[in-house]
Amino acid sequence: MALLLRAVTWGLLPWRSHCSSAPQRGLSKGFVEALEAVVGSPHVSTAAAVREHHGRDESMYRCHPPDAVVWPQNVDQVSRLAALCYSQGVAIIPFGTGTGLEGGVCALQGGVCVNLTHMDRIRELNPEDFSVVVEPGVTRKALNTHLRDCGLWFPVDPGADASLCGMAATGASGTNAVRYGTMRDNVINLEVVLPDGRLLHTAGQGRHFKKTAAGYNLTGLFVGSEGTLGLITSATLRLHPTPEATVAATCAFPSVQAAVDSTVQMLQAAVPVARIEFLDEVMMDACNRYSKLNCSVAPTLFLEFHGSEQALAEQLQRAEVITQHNRASHFSWAKEAEERSRLWTARHNAWYAFLALAPGFKGYSTDVCVPISKLPEILVHTKEKLKASGLTGAIVGHVGDGNFHCLLLVNPDDAEELQRVKTFAEELGRRALALRGTCTGEHGIGMGKRQLLQEEVGPVGLETMQQLKVMLDPRGLMNPGKVL
Amino acid sequence: MALLLRAVTWGLLPWRSHCSSAPQRGLSKGFVEALEAVVGSPHVSTAAAVREHHGRDESMYRCHPPDAVVWPQNVDQVSRLAALCYSQGVAIIPFGTGTGLEGGVCALQGGVCVNLTHMDRIRELNPEDFSVVVEPGVTRKALNTHLRDCGLWFPVDPGADASLCGMAATGASGTNAVRYGTMRDNVINLEVVLPDGRLLHTAGQGRHFKKTAAGYNLTGLFVGSEGTLGLITSATLRLHPTPEATVAATCAFPSVQAAVDSTVQMLQAAVPVARIEFLDEVMMDACNRYSKLNCSVAPTLFLEFHGSEQALAEQLQRAEVITQHNRASHFSWAKEAEERSRLWTARHNAWYAFLALAPGFKGYSTDVCVPISKLPEILVHTKEKLKASGLTGAIVGHVGDGNFHCLLLVNPDDAEELQRVKTFAEELGRRALALRGTCTGEHGIGMGKRQLLQEEVGPVGLETMQQLKVMLDPRGLMNPGKVL
């Protein structure tokens, strides 16, 4: 019973389709009518199914439905919605594609979920300046489809086909970050509706440039703020030239250490690897089954190189020398788009391949990031702890960044197992902190890592973050219960 | 007389070695003794010569001396100094190498200048993790000398041998930014003494990682804050592998447009150029004279490429095709270190070469940055305006970033000319804003661009910045009169 209670405290139970029956503040009929007056009645819903759909993301956190969902059509409506909620003290939860992994959209205090996906214009594209302005309804894949013929692309790739503004809000990254950086590096400007409805352009209205030294970096402040400081209604993003040619590869290693050593040596040799992903033997086994691969069941690197034909040849040759020096085997190069796509689809489906190991179970992903020199130590430690815990887990990692995910299977009806998952994840977070790392490389703090954040940034860091929150959201209405 | 008054308002007169006799609050004997009690009496000075030396940077802004200069030896002393000043309402001005260009160290309200250069340790170096922790006394060149044998370097290069913590404070960049980014991209963590003496580690004490999504980006907030939010007492920086080989080159163009077109085309072709600098014909003439070069007196690009021998060969070949397509001439490649050094020394001495055109005159540098597609337009416009203004000016630019400097010669005794320089610089700033750019790409706002900052970020942006200032520096003591 004690375990059950603790699991409930973590917001885990029940995490299936049933929604929380925790006390909700509810919205008056007058308030719902006021929402309708802003966006039009077809764009407001209080239906249970709609609220449930908006009360959870792809994580194991249980559903916390908002009291109402609204679909604004433009930034002016967002502004008016914010001002309305502000005046009435109603919480606001911004919603993009709902593909987050830290419960970021859970409406812990009810309130109004602002689904921004009807704002889906690519407002402008400046190919010569390598920049684009997108609204929240534009996803990563939609943007890259739009860009297909102009020789540019947006490389940040968290796997899910997420909203780009949502990716800015969570500070997302993914498999390409080792070469192209994260959202922090690729957002030039943001249009933000502040909690009271005022419109802020973090780098000045309509501006886009490669660099600036003008005043405080407001763009950087809102990237990764997880919807707790305002609603992002458009993002100006940095684009990159489409690689002339691409080669993917996999190779197996005798140990975790050998795979990580190869990674460090490639970075030291300045091989501009575009992706370098680690999968442990459990994950490889799952991927072989799920994606019909025939890879060695061993610690494996998935690699991708971008460049001219000539540059690629050299990169590949260097990578091969380094990996072979570290006793890699089962090299498999994939040059053709189809074969590359098969490999990377398998990598991106790792989550589903893992879940397929135990139908009916749910998954949870840790997200620590450590200095790369500490990666072998923490990976080996994690695998030992996993064994000792009796949990089923597998590891995938953006090793070039020192960031990895331990995916855990859990029976949603087993409170004791839920508790073990929680304990395991927290211990892993603390281990990363002890190794001078961070509890989250890319998923964000969300609901579950607030305690770890405190330990990570210390009392003055936390106090400064709390001051920022109070300064920008004095009534505490923006996505309450997240981050802090 | 009206002109003279306006020039004084801009803080320009007198800008030579005489210090301002504007009213200063002065410090009581007791307060100076309290400073001595913190850092030891040899590390406090109220001598006029010392105060004058600390009252100006390398810009044309006139000297505003502090009331006292202190040299703390460690972070604990910095903390106690801040707490002391905070309790007594005395202004603090952080001082590194004094190589800024926007009057950032001018003590506009007197107060205590905190010279941080006695804190000059490289606290730790983590070669495998590509990171280093430096104190404010460590300059860019000192760090790179220290790194010489470990295969790594710190690429951000503003020209001056500035303090790295000072570079973080001003959000510096320079010639390598097109490939390696600015300080915004290369600072991992900062140790900051807040105005009341509390110690903040922006990313958590001792932490260093490639990426994080943990809470609000405090590191980003302090990079570029120009000493107005706290004193940076150490910086954790991202290092990069030393290039295997380097080639430099110059080539002349028939027009500004042709030089910029070449730049855009190289970026579009993903040629990973490490530096791409534009110098106009006036500047080339000055460099030829000053640095004994024999370059064509025409719009010119200075280029540098980093990579393996094989990669370089391809980069050079591509660059040559692109530049020749744009009718470049007078190609000159420099492979040997000595010859490269001669070229880049000439580029970095451009400022002095320019000043040498008119001995006794002073220089002022503008710093706008625009979307690269607007660069030809604003460069041509600037040259026309320069001609019409009767001022002597030359242009150097980090064209890969859309950032350029118009250097202006001015007779320090000619109030009317000073006013023309001011008017010219403000008009150029507004032109950049109209083209959706920024009034400062890398020098910062300092004293002179506060009005332009307001126009750039708009009322809500400015209000948000003011809120940040009040939140972190409620008594307004940190480097008053700068940025806002």
Interface residues (C-beta under 8 A of the other chain):
Chain A: N126 E128 D129 F130 S131 G151 T170 G171 A172 S173 A177 V178 G181 T182 R184 D185 L194 R198 L199 L200 H201 T202 A203 G204 Q205 G206 R207 H208 F209 K210 K211 T212 A213 A214 G215 Y216 N217 L218 G220 L221 V223 G224 S225 L229 H240 P241 P243 E244 V264 L267 Q268 A269 A270 P272 G307 S308 Q310 A311 E314 D367 C369 V370 P371 I372 S373 G400 D401 G402 N403 L433 R436 G437 T438 C439 T440 G441 E442 H443 G444 I445 K449 L452 L453 E456 V457 G458 V460 G461 T464 M465 Q467 L468 K469 M471 L472 V483 L484
Chain B: N126 E128 D129 F130 S131 G151 T170 G171 A172 S173 A177 V178 G181 T182 R184 D185 L194 R198 L199 L200 H201 T202 A203 G204 Q205 G206 R207 H208 F209 K210 K211 T212 A213 A214 G215 Y216 N217 L218 G220 L221 V223 G224 S225 L229 H240 P241 P243 E244 V264 L267 Q268 A269 A270 P272 G307 S308 Q310 A311 E314 D367 C369 V370 P371 I372 S373 G400 D401 G402 N403 L433 R436 G437 T438 C439 T440 G441 E442 H443 G444 I445 K449 L452 L453 E456 V457 G458 V460 G461 T464 M465 Q467 L468 K469 M471 L472 V483 L484
